[in-house]
Amino acid sequence: MEEKSTLYWLLLVMIFGVGSNRLHNALRSSETARELYYTLHDPDCSLLTDKERQRLGKATPAKAEQLMEHCEKNGIGIMTWEDDIYPDLLRRIYNPPCVLFYRGDISLLHEQVTLTVVGARKASDYSLKTANFLCSDLAKHGVVIASGCALGIDAASHWAAVNAGKPTIGVMGCGVDYDYPKENRALKERIVQNGLLLSEYFPGTSPLPAHFPSRNRILAGIGEAVLVVEAGAKSGSLITANLACEQGKPVFCVPPADIFDKRYAGAVSFLRDGAYPVFDMLDILYGLYMKYPHKLALFDEGDVSRTQDSLVFHTEEEPKKEKPKKQKQPVKLRTTPVKDRPPMPEEKPYEMPAEATPEQRRILELLQKGSQNVNALCVMLGLEFDTASMLLMEMDLNGWIVNTDRDNYALAEN
């Protein structure tokens, strides 16, 4: 039954064309793909244009069966609009693809949190280094990196995840079996081993310029957010970012290293309009973690640089050079008899404010061990960011705590 359903979906895409929104409009008149297919053969049917009617005569069940056999033989999966494995995020976009072809692990579209990364094909060294740094760290913390399998930023993002031993998703503007670009041949094979290649174009379809803007709606659709690493004023990457905005998803942008560099003009435009600037992978990770704490980790194993005191700001520390030790001259100590020494002041025990709420008491107990920033408090106490901020603001106004530096809080002196 499922195979027959797939056959009719393939026939409908052959008739209306890949990426055409007219297929979804036509589906409103029928309950199933099979019913619509036979409705289109009615001489009185007005749902087709002249060009689509010409395709109707060529779209035969035999051709669809031949395509299905080819996919099965070459390890290519087929997913249709009505399949249970079709991702919910993609269903919600404008004109979602009715048929998708894939190689690899299709469950990645359901079980993981995905970030779509876009950028220039001829990217600067700064952007390539930034993409590698951000995507490698994000992948280690449970984020699945999705990109377009192109050269430049796309390839750097995919390789960062692959080299970290983590899955990544490539959405292509050609068939999933088409060797394009040839420079990424080894990359795509690595992706298939542990990740996913995805396309709405039939196997064997060559890349055309018109395919990529259409492909970008899928890239924006499968991600929880979009990261723009480098984009000029007319970059195709901005299409993906705009689509994400239309879908109500956050857009992150890497600020330019040089404000006069026109290669970042598109990203700067988004930053001016309210996109989130990215200076560290935590700028992205924390926003995703608050929505999916059960799927992501703020700390990965062996990551000693990101302690609870550096959840927001992080810099790589250079190894400290040991200074040569100076020979100390012997010093003659002068002691004071015990009876003549002033008494040591007694440390006063902390007095918990009587009017503090249970949540505020937990925060105060934690701050007795030393200062903490708001993000660390959220993690250790299991509080939402907005809740923690309101509690800390009230405690600050009451004079119980003080805001020291970079959203760090400490107990006020009694």
C-alpha positions as CSV (number, residue, x, y, z in Angstrom):
1,M,0.0,0.0,0.0
2,E,2.8,2.4,0.9
3,E,4.7,1.5,-2.3
4,K,1.6,2.3,-4.4
5,S,1.1,5.6,-2.6
6,T,4.7,6.5,-3.3
7,L,4.2,5.7,-7.0
8,Y,1.3,8.2,-7.3
9,W,3.3,10.9,-5.5
10,L,6.1,10.5,-8.0
11,L,3.7,10.7,-10.9
12,L,2.2,13.9,-9.6
13,V,5.6,15.5,-9.2
14,M,6.5,14.4,-12.8
15,I,3.3,16.2,-14.0
16,F,3.4,19.5,-12.0
17,G,7.2,19.7,-11.8
18,V,9.7,19.7,-8.9
19,G,9.1,22.5,-6.5
20,S,5.8,23.7,-8.1
21,N,3.3,25.1,-5.6
22,R,0.5,24.2,-8.0
23,L,0.6,20.6,-6.8
24,H,-0.4,21.6,-3.3
25,N,-3.3,23.7,-4.7
26,A,-4.5,20.8,-6.8
27,L,-4.4,18.4,-3.8
28,R,-7.1,20.4,-2.1
29,S,-9.6,18.9,-4.6
30,S,-8.7,15.3,-3.7
31,E,-8.2,13.2,-0.6
32,T,-5.3,11.1,-1.9
33,A,-2.5,11.3,-4.4
34,R,-4.0,8.4,-6.3
35,E,-7.4,10.1,-6.5
36,L,-5.8,13.3,-7.8
37,Y,-3.8,11.4,-10.4
38,Y,-6.9,9.9,-12.0
39,T,-8.9,13.1,-11.7
40,L,-6.3,14.8,-13.8
41,H,-7.1,12.3,-16.6
42,D,-10.6,13.5,-16.8
43,P,-11.0,15.5,-20.1
44,D,-13.1,18.1,-18.2
45,C,-10.4,18.6,-15.6
46,S,-9.3,22.3,-15.4
47,L,-6.5,21.8,-12.9
48,L,-3.7,21.6,-15.5
49,T,-2.0,24.1,-17.7
50,D,-1.2,23.1,-21.3
51,K,2.4,22.3,-20.4
52,E,1.3,20.2,-17.4
53,R,-1.2,18.3,-19.7
54,Q,1.7,17.5,-22.0
55,R,3.6,16.0,-19.1
56,L,0.5,14.0,-18.0
57,G,0.8,11.9,-21.2
58,K,4.4,11.1,-20.5
59,A,4.1,10.4,-16.7
60,T,3.2,6.7,-16.8
61,P,3.1,4.3,-13.9
62,A,5.8,2.3,-15.7
63,K,8.2,5.3,-15.4
64,A,7.5,5.7,-11.8
65,E,8.1,2.0,-11.1
66,Q,11.3,2.2,-13.0
67,L,12.4,5.2,-10.9
68,M,11.5,3.3,-7.6
69,E,13.5,0.3,-8.7
70,H,16.5,2.5,-9.6
71,C,16.4,4.1,-6.1
72,E,16.1,0.8,-4.3
73,K,19.1,-0.6,-6.3
74,N,21.3,2.4,-5.5
75,G,20.4,2.8,-1.8
76,I,18.3,5.9,-2.3
77,G,15.3,6.3,0.0
78,I,12.0,8.1,-1.1
79,M,9.9,10.1,1.4
80,T,6.5,11.6,0.5
81,W,4.3,14.2,2.0
82,E,2.0,11.7,3.7
83,D,4.7,9.5,5.2
84,D,5.1,9.4,9.0
85,I,8.9,10.1,8.7
86,Y,8.2,13.4,6.9
87,P,9.6,16.1,9.4
88,D,7.0,18.4,11.0
89,L,9.2,21.4,10.7
90,L,9.3,21.0,6.9
91,R,5.5,20.5,6.7
92,R,5.0,24.0,8.1
93,I,6.9,25.9,5.4
94,Y,5.4,27.5,2.4
95,N,5.2,25.0,-0.5
96,P,6.9,22.0,1.3
97,P,8.3,19.4,-1.1
98,C,5.9,16.6,-1.8
99,V,8.7,14.1,-2.5
100,L,12.2,13.9,-1.1
101,F,15.0,11.6,-2.0
102,Y,17.7,10.7,0.5
103,R,20.8,8.8,1.3
104,G,21.8,8.1,4.9
105,D,20.0,8.3,8.2
106,I,16.6,9.9,7.7
107,S,15.9,9.8,11.5
108,L,18.2,12.8,11.9
109,L,15.3,15.0,10.8
110,H,13.3,13.9,13.9
111,E,15.5,13.1,16.8
112,Q,18.1,15.9,16.7
113,V,18.2,19.7,16.9
114,T,19.4,21.1,13.6
115,L,21.1,24.4,12.8
116,T,21.3,25.5,9.1
117,V,24.6,27.1,8.2
118,V,25.0,29.2,5.1
119,G,27.7,31.4,3.6
120,A,29.8,32.3,0.5
121,R,31.3,29.8,-1.8
122,K,34.5,31.9,-2.2
123,A,34.8,32.6,1.5
124,S,37.6,34.5,3.3
125,D,40.1,32.6,5.5
126,Y,38.5,34.3,8.5
127,S,35.1,33.0,7.7
128,L,36.3,29.5,6.9
129,K,38.1,29.4,10.3
130,T,35.1,30.8,12.1
131,A,32.7,28.2,10.4
132,N,35.0,25.4,11.4
133,F,35.4,26.6,15.0
134,L,31.6,27.2,15.6
135,C,30.3,24.1,13.8
136,S,32.9,21.7,15.4
137,D,32.0,22.9,18.9
138,L,28.2,22.9,18.2
139,A,28.3,19.4,16.8
140,K,30.2,18.2,19.9
141,H,27.3,19.6,22.0
142,G,24.6,17.7,20.1
143,V,23.6,20.2,17.4
144,V,23.3,18.7,13.9
145,I,24.8,21.0,11.2
146,A,22.9,21.3,8.0
147,S,24.2,23.0,4.9
148,G,24.1,23.0,1.1
149,C,27.1,20.7,0.2
150,A,28.6,23.6,-1.9
151,L,32.2,24.8,-1.7
152,G,33.3,27.4,0.8
153,I,31.3,27.8,4.0
154,D,29.1,24.8,3.3
155,A,32.0,22.4,2.9
156,A,33.8,23.9,6.0
157,S,30.7,23.4,8.1
158,H,30.1,19.8,7.0
159,W,33.8,18.9,7.4
160,A,33.8,20.4,11.0
161,A,31.0,18.0,12.0
162,V,32.5,15.0,10.1
163,N,35.9,15.5,11.7
164,A,34.3,15.8,15.1
165,G,32.7,12.4,14.5
166,K,29.2,13.8,14.4
167,P,26.4,13.6,11.8
168,T,25.6,16.4,9.4
169,I,22.9,17.0,6.8
170,G,23.5,18.1,3.2
171,V,20.6,19.5,1.2
172,M,21.4,19.5,-2.5
173,G,20.3,21.4,-5.6
174,C,20.7,18.3,-7.7
175,G,20.1,14.6,-7.4
176,V,21.5,13.0,-4.3
177,D,23.6,10.7,-6.5
178,Y,24.9,13.5,-8.8
179,D,28.7,14.2,-8.5
180,Y,28.5,17.9,-7.8
181,P,30.7,19.7,-6.9
182,K,33.4,17.2,-7.7
183,E,35.7,18.7,-5.0
184,N,33.1,17.5,-2.4
185,R,33.0,13.9,-3.6
186,A,34.8,12.5,-0.6
187,L,32.8,14.8,1.8
188,K,29.5,13.5,0.6
189,E,30.6,9.9,1.0
190,R,31.6,10.7,4.6
191,I,28.2,12.4,5.2
192,V,26.3,9.3,4.0
193,Q,28.2,7.1,6.4
194,N,27.0,9.0,9.5
195,G,24.6,11.7,8.3
196,L,22.1,12.5,5.6
197,L,22.0,13.7,2.0
198,L,18.6,15.2,1.0
199,S,17.1,16.5,-2.2
200,E,13.7,17.1,-3.9
201,Y,15.3,16.6,-7.3
202,F,15.0,13.2,-9.0
203,P,18.2,11.0,-9.0
204,G,20.5,11.9,-11.9
205,T,19.2,15.6,-12.0
206,S,22.1,17.9,-12.8
207,P,22.5,21.3,-10.9
208,L,20.9,24.3,-12.5
209,P,21.0,27.9,-11.2
210,A,17.2,27.9,-10.6
211,H,17.5,24.8,-8.4
212,F,19.4,26.5,-5.6
213,P,16.9,29.2,-4.5
214,S,14.2,26.5,-4.4
215,R,16.6,24.3,-2.4
216,N,17.1,27.0,0.2
217,R,13.5,26.8,1.4
218,I,14.2,23.2,2.5
219,L,17.4,24.3,4.2
220,A,15.6,26.9,6.1
221,G,12.7,24.5,6.8
222,I,14.6,21.7,8.5
223,G,16.6,23.9,10.9
224,E,15.6,25.4,14.2
225,A,17.7,28.4,13.3
226,V,20.0,29.8,10.6
227,L,23.6,30.9,11.0
228,V,25.0,33.3,8.3
229,V,28.8,33.1,8.4
230,E,29.6,35.3,5.4
231,A,27.2,36.9,2.8
232,G,27.5,39.8,0.4
233,A,24.7,42.2,-0.4
234,K,23.3,39.9,-3.1
235,S,24.3,36.6,-1.7
236,G,22.0,33.6,-2.2
237,S,22.6,32.8,1.5
238,L,20.3,35.7,2.3
239,I,17.4,33.8,0.7
240,T,17.7,31.1,3.3
241,A,18.0,33.7,6.1
242,N,14.9,35.6,4.8
243,L,12.9,32.4,4.6
244,A,13.9,31.5,8.2
245,C,12.6,34.9,9.3
246,E,9.3,34.3,7.5
247,Q,9.1,31.0,9.3
248,G,9.6,32.7,12.7
249,K,13.0,31.2,13.3
250,P,16.0,33.0,14.8
251,V,18.9,34.2,12.5
252,F,22.4,34.4,13.8
253,C,25.2,36.3,12.0
254,V,29.0,36.4,12.4
255,P,30.1,40.1,12.5
256,P,32.7,41.1,10.0
257,A,36.4,41.3,11.0
258,D,36.6,44.5,8.9
259,I,33.6,46.8,8.8
260,F,34.7,48.0,5.3
261,D,34.7,44.4,3.9
262,K,31.8,44.2,1.4
263,R,31.8,40.4,1.5
264,Y,29.9,40.8,4.8
265,A,27.4,43.5,3.7
266,G,24.5,41.1,3.7
267,A,25.2,39.8,7.2
268,V,25.6,43.4,8.4
269,S,22.2,44.2,7.0
270,F,20.6,41.4,9.0
271,L,22.5,42.4,12.1
272,R,21.1,45.9,11.8
273,D,17.6,44.4,11.5
274,G,17.9,42.5,14.7
275,A,19.8,39.3,13.9
276,Y,21.8,37.8,16.8
277,P,25.5,38.5,16.6
278,V,27.8,35.5,17.2
279,F,31.1,35.8,19.0
280,D,31.2,32.2,20.4
281,M,29.2,29.0,19.8
282,L,27.5,29.6,23.2
283,D,25.6,32.5,21.7
284,I,23.9,29.9,19.6
285,L,23.9,26.9,21.9
286,Y,22.3,28.6,24.8
287,G,19.3,29.7,22.8
288,L,18.8,26.2,21.4
289,Y,19.4,24.6,24.8
290,M,16.7,26.5,26.5
291,K,14.2,25.0,24.1
292,Y,15.7,21.5,23.9
293,P,17.6,20.8,27.2
294,H,16.9,17.1,26.8
295,K,18.6,16.9,23.4
296,L,21.7,19.2,23.9
297,A,24.5,19.5,26.4
298,L,26.1,22.8,27.6
299,F,29.3,20.9,28.4
300,D,30.9,18.2,26.3
301,E,33.3,15.6,27.8
302,G,36.8,16.9,28.1
303,D,35.9,20.5,27.5
304,V,37.7,22.0,30.4
305,S,37.8,25.5,29.0
306,R,34.0,26.1,29.4
307,T,33.4,26.2,33.1
308,Q,30.3,27.5,34.8
309,D,31.9,30.9,35.1
310,S,32.4,31.1,31.4
311,L,29.1,30.0,30.0
312,V,28.7,33.3,28.0
313,F,32.2,34.6,27.4
314,H,35.0,32.4,26.3
315,T,38.6,33.1,25.0
316,E,41.3,30.7,24.3
317,E,44.1,31.2,26.9
318,E,47.7,31.1,25.8
319,P,50.0,28.9,27.8
320,K,51.7,30.9,30.5
321,K,55.4,31.3,30.3
322,E,57.2,30.6,33.5
323,K,59.4,33.4,34.6
324,P,62.9,32.6,35.8
325,K,63.0,32.4,39.6
326,K,65.1,34.9,41.4
327,Q,67.3,33.8,44.2
328,K,65.8,35.1,47.4
329,Q,68.0,36.5,50.1
330,P,67.5,35.2,53.6
331,V,65.2,37.4,55.6
332,K,65.4,37.7,59.4
333,L,61.9,37.5,60.7
334,R,60.7,39.6,63.6
335,T,58.0,37.9,65.6
336,T,55.4,39.3,68.0
337,P,54.6,37.4,71.2
338,V,51.2,35.7,71.2
339,K,50.0,37.7,74.1
340,D,50.7,41.0,72.3
341,R,48.9,40.1,69.0
342,P,45.5,41.7,68.3
343,P,42.6,39.1,68.3
344,M,41.6,37.8,64.8
345,P,38.1,39.1,63.8
346,E,35.5,36.3,63.8
347,E,33.8,35.5,60.5
348,K,30.1,36.3,60.8
349,P,27.8,33.5,59.6
350,Y,25.6,34.5,56.6
351,E,22.1,35.6,57.7
352,M,19.5,34.4,55.2
353,P,16.9,37.1,54.6
354,A,13.6,36.0,56.3
355,E,11.5,37.3,53.4
356,A,13.5,35.4,50.7
357,T,11.4,33.0,48.6
358,P,12.4,29.3,48.3
359,E,13.9,30.0,44.9
360,Q,15.9,33.0,46.1
361,R,17.1,31.0,49.1
362,R,18.5,28.4,46.7
363,I,20.3,31.1,44.8
364,L,21.7,32.7,48.0
365,E,23.0,29.3,49.2
366,L,24.8,28.8,45.9
367,L,26.3,32.3,46.0
368,Q,27.7,31.6,49.5
369,K,30.2,29.4,47.7
370,G,31.3,32.2,45.4
371,S,30.1,34.5,42.6
372,Q,28.2,33.0,39.6
373,N,26.8,34.3,36.3
374,V,23.1,34.1,35.5
375,N,23.6,31.3,32.9
376,A,25.4,29.1,35.4
377,L,22.7,29.6,37.9
378,C,20.1,28.5,35.4
379,V,22.0,25.3,34.6
380,M,22.8,24.4,38.2
381,L,19.3,25.2,39.6
382,G,17.2,24.2,36.6
383,L,15.7,27.7,36.2
384,E,14.4,29.4,33.1
385,F,16.5,32.4,32.0
386,D,13.6,34.9,32.4
387,T,12.7,33.5,35.8
388,A,16.3,33.7,37.1
389,S,16.7,37.2,35.8
390,M,13.6,38.4,37.6
391,L,14.6,36.8,40.8
392,L,18.1,38.3,40.6
393,M,16.8,41.7,39.8
394,E,14.5,41.7,42.9
395,M,17.4,40.4,45.1
396,D,19.7,43.1,43.8
397,L,17.1,45.8,44.6
398,N,16.7,44.4,48.1
399,G,20.4,44.7,48.6
400,W,21.0,41.0,49.1
401,I,23.3,40.6,46.1
402,V,25.4,42.8,43.8
403,N,26.0,42.6,40.0
404,T,29.8,42.5,39.7
405,D,30.9,42.1,36.1
406,R,29.5,40.4,32.9
407,D,26.3,39.4,34.6
408,N,28.2,37.8,37.5
409,Y,26.4,38.0,40.9
410,A,27.8,37.8,44.4
411,L,26.5,38.2,47.9
412,A,26.3,41.8,49.2
413,E,28.5,42.5,52.2
414,N,26.5,42.2,55.5
